[in-house]
Amino acid sequence: MKMYGIKSCASVKKAKAFFDNNNISYEFIDLSKTPVGKDKIEQWTSFVPATSMLNPRSKPYKDLGLKDKKTTEKKALSLIEKDNGIIKRPVIEHGLNGECKFTIGFNEEEYNSTFLS
């Protein structure tokens, strides 16, 4: 399992605590040090639209004034590729027996049903 995020992000801290408290191992990739490129972003968007990966609480989102703008899928992909800091975090790749699954953000109820069942 891989967790992508930024160490200072509150949601990432909650996800890390959840996994640590439940003895679930993961590899952490800090997007501020190791940004992901177009291929990885396109892989993620096969699970969820790029527009829903945009984090309205992120500094890049606010700086671009996206709150009141309609963002197309193509534009969202471009924004994510340019600045991974705009991604809703954490992004978690997981799955068993070669089955790739994807979870974005932190929701304790979802984490309980996804990772503890």
Secondary structure, DSSP 8 states (H G I E B T S, - for coil): -EEEE-TT-HHHHHHHHHHHHTT---EEEETTTS---HHHHHHHTTTS-HHHHB-TTSHHHHHTTGGGS---HHHHHHHHHH-GGGB-S-EEEE-STT--EEEES--HHHHHHHH--
